[in-house]
Amino acid sequence: MNKKGLSPLVATLLLVVFALAIGTITMTFGKNYTTGAEEDTLSEQPIVIANDAIGTDPLKALQLEYIQGKISQEEYLQRQKELTG
């Protein structure tokens, strides 16, 4: 009955190191996968805003002009103040 084995402390350390290594590899793979998918999605789909959704609301039309870069921030704030009273 002369059996040899690892001490519990060494076995615990080996398990922790193994778990950290597997976690690091998984997180690196996941980060690379999601970053690539995000770039593909953003580059292929243009932003489309339907004018029908605006309707007759002048504030929404003003916001759309500002978002599209047709007016400056100062002009946007001035016209917004006029519209909201």
Buried (B, 14 or more C-beta within 10 A) or exposed (E): EEEEEEEEEEEEEEEEEEEEEEEEEEEEEEEEEEEEEEEEEEEEEEEEEEEEEBEEEEEBBBBBBBEEEEBEEEEBEEBBEEEEE
